[in-house]
Amino acid sequence: MSLSDELTRIAAGAAGLGDARDTVAAVLAAEPEPGERVYLCALHSADGHRTWLALDGTGEPVRSRRVVRAAASIAGLCELAEETAGGGGLDELHAKLVAVRLTEAPPGIEDAEEAVLALQRELGAPPQVASPARLDAIGRAALRLERALGQTGGSPFTSAMKAATGSLDALVAEIEGTYALALEQ
């Protein structure tokens, strides 16, 4: 079953578990541990409030605070990495590198082009499953691109990830604080 099909199945299951007036606004797939698939479902009520519900791979609600927190953390980190890797705008960056290669052909330009393409391959097309392995792979590809572009000193990607810890903490707190069921320690 494709990930898109899984997300559709989980969305239907989440809709059946919430208030009949709730709609499933989003489903994020995460694997905080290898083989431990968790789906974070954002539910919107008729009055505009958002709540969250996590379902396991069988479609059953997750009640473990630890599992929900881990899934929310890795989903948030992967989304942030996807948005910040390469500074965003990878298509435009690739086009500029091609133009520079064709007009000036500086040494190392092919490496920079290949690094952009490798990062784009790593990011892939949505939907994707958030996992520590995916986060590491994006980080490695972003670092490779930074080095190919001549970045010295600190990594802009790493700095952006560190700067976003407050946003990540807020997301995890929102998911826990608006969780549709009572969470167990």
GIVENZI-V981761 format. One record per run of one state. SS is the DSSP state (2 for helix, 1 for strand, 0 for the rest). FROM is the first residue (numbers start at 1). TO is the last residue. If there is no record, write none. Layout:
ss = (SS;SS)
from = (FROM;FROM)
to = (TO;TO)
This chain:
ss = (0;2;0;1;0;1;0;1;0;1;0;1;2;0;2;0;2;0;1;2;0;2;0;2;0;1;0;1;0)
from = (1;3;18;23;34;36;45;50;57;61;62;64;65;88;90;104;109;124;130;132;149;156;164;165;178;179;180;184;185)
to = (2;17;22;33;35;44;49;56;60;61;63;64;87;89;103;108;123;129;131;148;155;163;164;177;178;179;183;184;185)
